Amino acid sequence: MPEAMLEVRGVSKSFGGLKASNNVTMSVPQGKITSLIGPNGAGKTTLFALITGFYQPDEGSIAFLGKDITARPPQEIAALGMIRTFQIVQPFAGQSVRENIAVGAHLHIRSRRDALAKAEAVAHKVGLGDRLDQDAASLTVAGRKRLEVARALATDPKLILFDEVLAGLNPSEIRDVIPVIRAIRDEGITILLIEHVMQAVMSLSEHTWVLNQGQLIAEGAPRDVVRDPQVIEAYLGKGMAERMAREEARHA
């Protein structure tokens, strides 16, 4: 197993009487694509917010690149090289795609000219090279998802946490974005993704954790996890599990 880039140890967080994260421990290996799955309301996005400093845990610790980042604010964590995306993509209104991406580049680049040049290079990597001067607010859902990926990439991250970057896309659009995510990994960037699109989880992810009601209930290779009776009951349902098994057998 490659060296861990991110270590989450016994992390818990409550909101009133609701335990959104309950003693969560996970170790994200460097240079891999891993995933976090589970039903709606399981606490996946809350865990991302805890990892990236938007929330502070009630208990436990978080380390990135061997440094304790448990009490650090999001901007410091981003400067260290960990960045997250958001489920709902909100472009800066009245700004072009190029200018939106340049906002991410300014994390490390002061010069506006250099940030815009960086934005252009990143746009080509994610398939937005022909829309650099388009008003970002006029992008389709698929275009906005690519923009969110681009803004994260422009920060020169070491680790990206993708929060449902494929949500709202049709099957053809999903097939187009999967190679983009692989290419990011191939550049040496580690990826942890929250995803409901099991096609993507199965084809992209090397290791997955399953969260339910704030607790981890399973982890391992996706093909093994989806056979776990606890995961089937809590998340997949028998019908989906059987379809996935047939699909895997067809491609074996």
Backbone bond lengths (Angstrom), bond angles and torsions (degrees), N, CA, C in turn:
res aa  C-N    CA-C-N  psi(-1)  N-CA   C-N-CA  omega(-1)  CA-C   N-CA-C  phi
1 M - - - 1.469 - - 1.526 108.74 -
2 P 1.353 118.52 130.13 1.464 120.36 179.44 1.527 111.61 -61.27
3 E 1.303 115.03 161.83 1.460 121.10 178.70 1.523 110.30 -57.87
4 A 1.328 116.94 141.06 1.465 121.42 -179.35 1.520 110.51 -73.59
5 M 1.329 115.87 133.04 1.456 121.19 174.95 1.525 110.73 -92.29
6 L 1.328 114.95 -35.68 1.462 121.17 -177.86 1.520 109.04 -128.32
7 E 1.333 116.27 130.46 1.464 121.65 178.48 1.523 109.07 -122.46
8 V 1.320 116.61 118.49 1.469 122.74 175.67 1.522 106.27 -109.24
9 R 1.309 116.82 122.85 1.466 120.40 -173.00 1.533 111.74 -126.74
10 G 1.334 116.28 108.91 1.463 122.04 173.17 1.515 114.29 58.51
11 V 1.322 116.63 38.84 1.473 120.84 -174.49 1.531 110.88 -81.48
12 S 1.326 115.36 129.02 1.469 122.41 176.65 1.516 109.82 -131.53
13 K 1.349 115.32 147.85 1.463 121.44 177.69 1.521 109.03 -151.73
14 S 1.326 115.95 127.86 1.458 121.38 177.92 1.512 110.78 -116.94
15 F 1.325 115.00 145.45 1.459 122.34 171.96 1.527 106.32 -120.85
16 G 1.331 116.41 102.91 1.455 119.12 -172.62 1.520 108.73 64.38
17 G 1.326 116.12 -125.42 1.462 119.31 179.75 1.513 113.61 -91.51
18 L 1.350 117.39 -0.31 1.466 121.25 -176.97 1.523 110.54 -93.54
19 K 1.313 116.51 124.22 1.471 121.36 177.19 1.531 107.48 -91.94
20 A 1.324 116.57 95.77 1.466 121.44 -175.98 1.521 111.96 -73.50
21 S 1.326 116.65 -33.03 1.475 122.33 173.03 1.515 107.28 -131.03
22 N 1.329 115.98 131.71 1.455 120.10 -173.28 1.526 110.30 -129.89
23 N 1.340 114.78 94.35 1.475 121.43 175.03 1.532 111.82 55.53
24 V 1.334 115.76 50.82 1.466 121.63 -177.66 1.528 110.19 -84.02
25 T 1.328 115.75 127.68 1.462 122.52 176.28 1.523 108.47 -128.40
26 M 1.321 116.46 127.31 1.462 120.41 177.19 1.521 109.33 -155.32
27 S 1.334 115.41 152.23 1.453 122.18 -178.04 1.522 108.66 -128.00
28 V 1.326 116.82 113.62 1.470 122.09 -175.10 1.521 109.37 -94.01
29 P 1.348 117.65 116.71 1.467 120.27 -176.73 1.526 112.75 -74.47
30 Q 1.307 115.12 147.56 1.457 121.67 179.44 1.530 110.99 -70.03
31 G 1.346 115.17 139.45 1.454 120.87 172.32 1.511 115.93 79.40
32 K 1.333 117.56 10.90 1.455 121.72 -177.17 1.535 111.17 -117.75
33 I 1.342 115.15 166.55 1.460 121.75 167.90 1.517 106.63 -105.45
34 T 1.317 116.60 118.18 1.466 121.48 176.45 1.522 108.08 -123.56
35 S 1.335 116.30 168.48 1.463 118.91 -173.42 1.512 111.72 -142.48
36 L 1.332 113.23 158.84 1.457 123.04 177.09 1.521 106.55 -126.93
37 I 1.343 116.64 118.64 1.460 120.28 -177.41 1.523 109.49 -124.45
38 G 1.332 114.71 168.60 1.454 120.33 178.65 1.513 110.05 152.30
39 P 1.329 117.65 167.04 1.466 120.98 -177.25 1.524 112.29 -65.99
40 N 1.337 115.68 163.54 1.463 120.32 173.73 1.524 109.56 -57.50
41 G 1.338 115.82 138.21 1.456 119.96 -179.67 1.513 114.31 82.56
42 A 1.345 116.86 7.19 1.469 120.20 -177.94 1.527 112.50 -74.36
43 G 1.350 116.91 -18.62 1.463 120.09 -179.16 1.514 114.22 106.88
44 K 1.341 117.07 14.14 1.470 120.13 -175.73 1.529 111.56 -66.70
45 T 1.330 117.21 -50.23 1.465 120.13 -178.87 1.524 110.77 -66.89
46 T 1.331 117.37 -35.06 1.474 120.34 175.31 1.524 110.28 -59.78
47 L 1.332 116.52 -42.25 1.466 119.86 178.85 1.522 110.70 -62.87
48 F 1.340 117.67 -42.16 1.468 120.52 175.61 1.525 110.63 -58.41
49 A 1.331 116.34 -42.60 1.464 120.38 -179.63 1.524 111.67 -65.05
50 L 1.317 117.06 -34.85 1.466 120.98 176.60 1.525 111.09 -68.81
51 I 1.323 115.88 -43.33 1.463 120.68 -178.72 1.520 111.26 -63.22
52 T 1.341 116.85 -37.69 1.475 120.92 -173.66 1.527 113.77 -98.73
53 G 1.331 117.37 10.32 1.460 120.30 170.29 1.511 116.52 88.76
54 F 1.326 118.18 3.04 1.466 119.93 178.84 1.528 110.98 -75.03
55 Y 1.338 116.85 -28.69 1.459 123.43 170.68 1.519 107.88 -123.16
56 Q 1.329 115.66 154.72 1.458 121.37 173.40 1.526 108.70 -104.56
57 P 1.326 119.22 132.87 1.469 120.13 179.44 1.525 111.56 -69.55
58 D 1.332 115.11 149.91 1.471 120.37 173.16 1.528 109.88 -74.96
59 E 1.326 115.47 -34.13 1.471 121.43 179.76 1.520 108.39 -142.88
60 G 1.330 115.46 158.52 1.457 120.46 174.74 1.510 113.58 94.65
61 S 1.330 115.25 179.93 1.461 121.11 -176.84 1.525 110.90 -142.11
62 I 1.338 114.61 157.67 1.467 121.67 179.34 1.523 107.50 -133.52
63 A 1.328 115.95 130.02 1.466 120.57 178.52 1.520 109.24 -125.26
64 F 1.327 115.75 138.36 1.461 122.97 177.77 1.512 108.47 -126.83
65 L 1.326 116.26 124.29 1.468 121.79 -177.25 1.527 111.35 54.10
66 G 1.339 115.18 37.03 1.454 120.61 177.55 1.511 115.25 80.65
67 K 1.343 118.19 -0.44 1.471 121.80 -179.78 1.523 109.73 -105.62
68 D 1.326 116.06 136.53 1.461 120.72 176.26 1.538 108.45 -71.69
69 I 1.336 115.66 119.61 1.472 119.79 -178.97 1.530 110.78 -116.54
70 T 1.332 116.94 15.18 1.462 121.59 -171.35 1.527 112.77 -54.38
71 A 1.309 118.65 -41.40 1.467 120.63 -174.70 1.527 113.05 -105.03
72 R 1.310 117.44 10.67 1.468 119.40 -175.92 1.527 111.90 -84.59
73 P 1.321 117.60 147.15 1.472 121.00 178.23 1.528 111.59 -76.20
74 P 1.349 117.21 160.83 1.469 120.86 -175.10 1.522 114.39 -54.95
75 Q 1.343 117.71 -39.06 1.463 118.91 -176.28 1.524 112.21 -66.72
76 E 1.331 117.03 -32.33 1.469 119.87 176.98 1.521 111.03 -71.65
77 I 1.329 116.20 -39.58 1.456 120.90 178.82 1.528 110.15 -65.36
78 A 1.331 116.09 -41.24 1.472 120.40 177.12 1.525 110.61 -61.61
79 A 1.330 117.02 -41.67 1.462 120.83 -179.87 1.522 111.79 -65.07
80 L 1.332 117.58 -27.27 1.465 121.67 176.65 1.524 111.99 -74.25
81 G 1.361 115.91 -20.68 1.458 118.44 176.42 1.517 115.62 120.95
82 M 1.346 117.20 12.79 1.469 119.47 175.49 1.527 108.59 -115.51
83 I 1.330 115.26 126.24 1.464 121.03 -176.55 1.520 108.62 -133.52
84 R 1.331 116.63 150.89 1.461 120.64 178.50 1.525 109.65 -124.50
85 T 1.333 115.50 157.08 1.457 121.32 170.43 1.527 107.83 -105.74
86 F 1.328 115.04 173.42 1.458 120.59 -177.10 1.526 109.97 -123.36
87 Q 1.338 115.78 150.61 1.464 121.22 -178.09 1.524 111.20 -59.64
88 I 1.335 116.16 -45.12 1.461 120.86 -178.53 1.525 108.00 -99.79
89 V 1.330 115.67 114.25 1.465 120.81 -176.64 1.519 108.95 -85.51
90 Q 1.319 115.98 124.26 1.463 121.07 -178.82 1.529 109.47 -122.35
91 P 1.329 117.22 93.87 1.470 119.50 177.96 1.532 110.61 -64.87
92 F 1.317 115.42 154.60 1.467 119.79 174.79 1.524 107.87 -73.41
93 A 1.317 115.92 114.87 1.472 121.61 -174.32 1.520 110.60 -62.99
94 G 1.337 115.02 142.43 1.456 120.34 177.16 1.508 113.85 79.11
95 Q 1.337 116.91 6.50 1.456 120.39 178.48 1.521 109.65 -117.98
96 S 1.304 115.29 150.10 1.462 120.54 -179.92 1.524 110.47 -74.10
97 V 1.323 114.65 168.42 1.461 120.54 174.40 1.528 109.90 -57.26
98 R 1.324 116.16 -44.23 1.473 120.92 179.97 1.532 110.84 -57.98
99 E 1.322 116.68 -46.21 1.469 120.84 -178.07 1.528 111.55 -67.50
100 N 1.333 116.77 -36.78 1.464 120.39 177.98 1.521 111.08 -62.72
101 I 1.328 116.64 -43.88 1.462 120.15 -179.29 1.528 110.56 -68.27
102 A 1.333 116.19 -35.40 1.468 120.97 -178.97 1.527 112.13 -62.03
103 V 1.343 116.96 -25.72 1.472 119.95 177.20 1.534 109.68 -58.29
104 G 1.331 116.54 -42.63 1.464 120.03 177.07 1.520 111.88 -65.29
105 A 1.334 116.01 -40.40 1.470 120.42 -178.38 1.525 111.92 -62.64
106 H 1.345 116.69 -29.30 1.468 120.27 -177.59 1.530 112.88 -68.33
107 L 1.331 118.44 -7.89 1.464 119.86 175.17 1.525 110.28 -59.09
108 H 1.343 116.32 -36.77 1.466 120.44 -178.61 1.532 113.21 -120.88
109 I 1.316 117.78 -10.55 1.470 120.69 -174.52 1.527 109.55 -117.15
110 R 1.316 117.07 121.06 1.478 120.31 -178.55 1.523 112.31 -81.23
111 S 1.317 116.10 -43.26 1.456 121.07 -175.07 1.528 111.19 -65.42
112 R 1.332 116.30 129.24 1.472 120.20 178.74 1.526 110.38 -63.94
113 R 1.315 116.74 -41.28 1.461 120.39 -179.44 1.523 110.62 -61.24
114 D 1.326 116.62 -44.17 1.461 120.47 -179.45 1.530 111.31 -68.25
115 A 1.332 116.50 -37.05 1.462 120.22 178.70 1.524 110.84 -65.90
116 L 1.321 117.10 -39.22 1.469 120.62 178.07 1.525 111.13 -68.23
117 A 1.324 116.43 -36.22 1.471 120.10 176.68 1.531 110.41 -66.30
118 K 1.322 115.95 -41.26 1.464 120.41 176.46 1.529 109.92 -61.48
119 A 1.338 116.16 -43.06 1.465 121.69 179.82 1.523 110.99 -59.30
120 E 1.316 116.67 -41.18 1.461 120.05 -179.80 1.530 110.90 -64.42
121 A 1.324 116.87 -43.16 1.466 120.60 -179.86 1.527 110.69 -63.58
122 V 1.332 116.82 -42.14 1.468 121.13 -179.74 1.527 110.45 -67.11
123 A 1.328 116.94 -39.35 1.472 120.97 -179.48 1.525 111.13 -58.19
124 H 1.319 116.79 -40.01 1.463 120.21 179.07 1.526 111.05 -65.77
125 K 1.329 117.13 -33.65 1.472 120.30 -179.48 1.523 112.33 -66.87
126 V 1.337 116.79 -31.30 1.476 119.79 -174.65 1.522 112.50 -104.18
127 G 1.336 117.02 7.95 1.458 119.61 176.74 1.515 115.34 85.15
128 L 1.334 116.94 22.82 1.467 120.65 177.77 1.526 111.97 -113.12
129 G 1.319 116.77 13.93 1.460 120.67 -176.00 1.511 114.10 -60.56
130 D 1.337 116.65 -28.94 1.470 119.60 -179.27 1.522 112.51 -90.38
131 R 1.353 117.11 4.58 1.469 120.09 -178.31 1.528 112.03 -125.23
132 L 1.315 116.56 21.91 1.462 121.04 -175.25 1.523 113.54 -57.98
133 D 1.328 116.87 -35.95 1.469 119.91 -176.04 1.523 112.87 -98.19
134 Q 1.327 116.78 4.18 1.463 121.17 178.49 1.523 109.86 -75.60
135 D 1.335 116.66 144.47 1.465 120.78 173.97 1.524 107.52 -61.62
136 A 1.324 117.29 122.96 1.463 121.02 -174.95 1.524 111.91 -60.53
137 A 1.335 117.02 -30.24 1.467 120.25 -178.89 1.524 112.41 -67.35
138 S 1.341 117.59 -17.33 1.465 120.92 -177.91 1.530 112.60 -92.75
139 L 1.331 117.41 1.48 1.464 120.78 179.60 1.527 110.87 -67.19
140 T 1.324 115.74 149.93 1.462 121.32 171.76 1.530 109.39 -68.63
141 V 1.343 116.66 172.78 1.471 120.10 176.43 1.525 110.02 -57.00
142 A 1.339 116.46 -44.99 1.468 120.15 -179.90 1.529 110.77 -62.64
143 G 1.329 117.05 -40.40 1.456 121.28 178.17 1.518 111.93 -64.73
144 R 1.326 116.35 -39.46 1.470 120.17 179.08 1.528 111.16 -66.52
145 K 1.326 116.46 -36.78 1.467 119.57 177.18 1.524 110.40 -63.44
146 R 1.329 116.36 -42.70 1.468 119.88 177.04 1.530 110.91 -63.60
147 L 1.336 115.81 -37.14 1.463 120.31 178.19 1.527 110.65 -62.43
148 E 1.326 117.00 -41.54 1.459 120.65 179.12 1.525 110.56 -63.42
149 V 1.322 116.56 -40.13 1.469 120.89 175.92 1.529 109.88 -62.50
150 A 1.338 116.00 -43.41 1.464 121.00 -178.20 1.524 111.91 -64.13
151 R 1.328 116.23 -42.60 1.468 118.78 -179.97 1.529 111.07 -62.46
152 A 1.332 116.46 -37.91 1.462 120.12 176.82 1.525 110.62 -66.60
153 L 1.330 116.60 -45.41 1.469 121.10 -178.93 1.530 112.26 -62.11
154 A 1.320 115.77 -33.77 1.467 120.09 -176.93 1.522 112.74 -65.76
155 T 1.327 117.66 -16.82 1.466 120.48 178.91 1.529 112.66 -81.07
156 D 1.347 116.95 0.56 1.470 121.71 -176.04 1.535 110.95 56.73
157 P 1.333 117.07 57.28 1.466 119.72 -175.39 1.523 112.86 -78.96
158 K 1.317 114.36 159.71 1.468 121.23 169.47 1.534 109.79 -97.89
159 L 1.333 115.39 -29.81 1.465 122.06 179.54 1.524 108.72 -138.44
160 I 1.345 116.65 128.97 1.466 121.59 174.78 1.519 108.74 -114.70
161 L 1.338 115.42 133.04 1.453 122.04 172.83 1.526 107.10 -103.74
162 F 1.319 116.50 106.87 1.465 122.01 -179.66 1.530 109.52 -90.76
163 D 1.335 117.07 119.36 1.464 121.53 179.93 1.530 109.28 -101.46
164 E 1.328 115.64 97.26 1.469 123.29 177.77 1.534 112.26 52.52
165 V 1.310 115.30 52.17 1.459 120.73 -177.71 1.532 111.75 -68.47
166 L 1.328 117.55 -15.47 1.465 121.05 179.77 1.530 112.97 -102.54
167 A 1.322 117.46 -2.12 1.461 120.60 -177.60 1.523 110.78 -63.08
168 G 1.329 116.45 136.39 1.461 121.38 177.43 1.511 114.22 86.25
169 L 1.330 117.81 -1.28 1.460 120.88 -179.89 1.524 110.03 -94.05
170 N 1.337 115.82 149.76 1.459 119.21 176.25 1.536 108.84 -82.78
171 P 1.345 117.78 168.56 1.472 119.58 -175.52 1.523 114.30 -55.75
172 S 1.334 117.37 -37.26 1.466 120.53 179.30 1.527 110.83 -66.36
173 E 1.340 116.73 -42.61 1.469 120.80 179.27 1.527 110.70 -65.91
174 I 1.337 116.65 -37.10 1.466 120.17 177.59 1.524 110.07 -62.62
175 R 1.332 116.10 -45.09 1.477 119.46 178.89 1.517 111.55 -60.44
176 D 1.338 117.64 -32.04 1.463 121.26 -179.82 1.532 112.22 -74.20
177 V 1.335 116.84 -32.05 1.464 120.12 -175.47 1.528 111.89 -84.37
178 I 1.319 117.82 -29.37 1.476 120.65 -178.66 1.535 112.33 -53.92
179 P 1.353 119.77 -45.33 1.476 118.37 177.11 1.526 113.65 -64.05
180 V 1.323 116.99 -29.48 1.478 120.58 177.24 1.530 109.46 -63.75
181 I 1.340 116.18 -43.39 1.465 120.44 179.66 1.528 110.22 -65.37
182 R 1.331 116.56 -42.26 1.477 119.68 177.60 1.532 111.23 -61.03
183 A 1.330 115.97 -40.68 1.469 120.18 -178.64 1.526 111.36 -64.02
184 I 1.328 116.46 -34.51 1.468 120.49 176.82 1.525 109.49 -63.55
185 R 1.338 116.46 -45.86 1.468 120.70 176.64 1.525 111.00 -60.23
186 D 1.330 116.05 -39.57 1.461 119.97 -177.79 1.528 112.23 -67.02
187 E 1.326 116.99 -19.12 1.475 121.07 175.10 1.521 111.55 -81.16
188 G 1.338 116.65 -2.17 1.464 119.89 178.21 1.516 114.13 99.59
189 I 1.328 117.01 9.21 1.467 121.06 -179.71 1.531 108.90 -93.96
190 T 1.321 116.06 127.98 1.456 122.08 178.52 1.532 109.26 -78.17
191 I 1.336 116.72 143.71 1.466 121.05 -176.08 1.525 109.88 -130.79
192 L 1.333 115.06 131.11 1.462 122.09 168.47 1.519 106.16 -121.39
193 L 1.331 117.37 123.18 1.462 119.11 -176.15 1.520 112.39 -123.85
194 I 1.333 114.67 139.60 1.456 122.42 165.91 1.514 105.85 -90.80
195 E 1.318 116.77 128.33 1.468 117.70 -176.77 1.518 111.64 -153.73
196 H 1.332 116.08 138.70 1.465 122.09 172.44 1.525 111.37 -98.64
197 V 1.341 116.60 -15.26 1.467 119.69 -179.06 1.527 107.40 -79.56
198 M 1.328 114.82 97.95 1.465 119.35 -172.58 1.526 112.19 -66.37
199 Q 1.319 117.20 -27.42 1.471 120.88 174.15 1.528 109.74 -55.25
200 A 1.328 116.15 -43.68 1.464 120.96 -179.46 1.521 111.23 -71.39
201 V 1.337 116.79 -42.27 1.460 120.68 179.37 1.529 110.09 -58.69
202 M 1.327 115.98 -45.17 1.456 120.52 -177.11 1.528 112.49 -68.12
203 S 1.342 117.02 -36.83 1.465 119.22 -175.47 1.528 113.25 -88.38
204 L 1.329 117.65 -25.16 1.461 120.66 -175.48 1.533 113.67 -99.31
205 S 1.311 115.33 -41.00 1.459 120.28 -165.37 1.524 112.51 -86.41
206 E 1.322 115.48 138.11 1.458 120.90 176.95 1.526 112.32 -94.96
207 H 1.316 116.00 -21.38 1.465 121.51 -179.72 1.518 106.65 -150.19
208 T 1.330 116.27 141.48 1.466 118.38 179.78 1.523 110.30 -136.28
209 W 1.321 114.77 148.35 1.461 121.94 173.00 1.525 107.73 -113.33
210 V 1.331 117.07 143.72 1.460 121.57 -179.91 1.522 108.61 -114.81
211 L 1.328 115.19 124.01 1.460 121.93 -177.72 1.524 108.77 -110.54
212 N 1.324 116.98 135.99 1.463 121.49 175.43 1.522 108.42 -144.90
213 Q 1.326 115.77 125.18 1.461 121.78 -179.42 1.532 111.55 51.78
214 G 1.347 114.64 42.00 1.455 120.40 175.54 1.513 115.83 82.25
215 Q 1.336 117.60 -5.06 1.463 121.09 -177.34 1.517 111.10 -115.69
216 L 1.331 115.95 144.64 1.452 120.13 171.81 1.525 108.87 -75.78
217 I 1.345 115.82 126.64 1.466 119.16 -178.57 1.528 112.28 -111.65
218 A 1.332 117.04 -12.44 1.471 120.17 178.86 1.513 109.33 -165.66
219 E 1.318 116.20 158.09 1.459 121.98 170.71 1.509 109.19 -157.35
220 G 1.333 115.50 158.22 1.448 120.89 178.82 1.508 110.99 145.37
221 A 1.337 116.50 -166.80 1.461 120.67 175.92 1.529 108.79 -63.06
222 P 1.345 118.13 138.12 1.467 119.90 -176.67 1.523 114.04 -51.85
223 R 1.341 118.44 -39.77 1.473 120.76 -177.33 1.526 111.41 -64.96
224 D 1.357 116.61 -27.91 1.463 120.01 177.18 1.528 111.08 -82.47
225 V 1.329 115.62 -40.77 1.461 120.69 -177.07 1.526 111.67 -62.04
226 V 1.337 117.02 -39.77 1.472 119.16 -176.61 1.534 112.11 -71.24
227 R 1.322 117.85 -9.23 1.476 120.74 175.62 1.528 111.62 -94.90
228 D 1.321 116.57 -7.28 1.465 121.12 -177.26 1.529 109.72 -68.16
229 P 1.338 118.69 123.17 1.470 120.61 -177.90 1.524 113.48 -55.83
230 Q 1.340 116.95 -35.47 1.460 121.05 -179.89 1.532 110.87 -66.65
231 V 1.332 116.25 -38.67 1.467 121.30 179.10 1.531 110.31 -70.11
232 I 1.324 116.28 -40.75 1.464 120.20 178.29 1.522 110.51 -61.24
233 E 1.323 116.08 -43.97 1.462 119.96 -178.80 1.524 112.13 -68.07
234 A 1.334 116.97 -42.96 1.461 120.90 -173.84 1.520 113.65 -80.58
235 Y 1.335 116.63 -27.46 1.471 118.14 -167.97 1.517 114.17 -134.89
236 L 1.306 118.10 -56.95 1.463 120.45 -168.28 1.525 113.23 -78.31
237 G 1.331 116.18 -41.96 1.454 119.29 -169.44 1.520 109.62 81.12
238 K 1.325 116.86 152.58 1.465 120.54 -174.78 1.520 112.20 -64.24
239 G 1.340 116.94 -38.02 1.466 120.26 -177.50 1.515 112.24 -60.82
240 M 1.346 116.68 -48.47 1.463 119.96 -179.51 1.517 110.64 -66.27
241 A 1.318 117.34 -40.85 1.468 120.79 -179.58 1.528 110.53 -60.84
242 E 1.318 116.32 -41.11 1.473 119.88 179.58 1.524 111.43 -67.90
243 R 1.330 116.83 -40.49 1.479 120.40 177.60 1.520 110.94 -62.24
244 M 1.335 116.51 -42.01 1.462 119.97 -179.74 1.525 111.15 -66.71
245 A 1.336 116.54 -36.77 1.469 119.76 178.08 1.524 110.65 -65.07
246 R 1.337 116.65 -40.40 1.462 120.16 178.12 1.521 111.29 -65.48
247 E 1.326 115.83 -40.52 1.469 120.46 -179.21 1.528 110.10 -65.15
248 E 1.328 115.90 -41.29 1.470 119.73 179.23 1.530 110.61 -64.65
249 A 1.346 116.22 -40.90 1.463 120.17 179.04 1.518 111.35 -64.58
250 R 1.323 115.41 -35.49 1.479 120.37 -179.53 1.522 110.47 -65.75
251 H 1.349 117.23 -34.32 1.467 120.69 -177.42 1.525 112.71 -94.09
252 A 1.316 116.69 -3.12 1.479 119.84 -177.62 1.519 111.06 -69.65
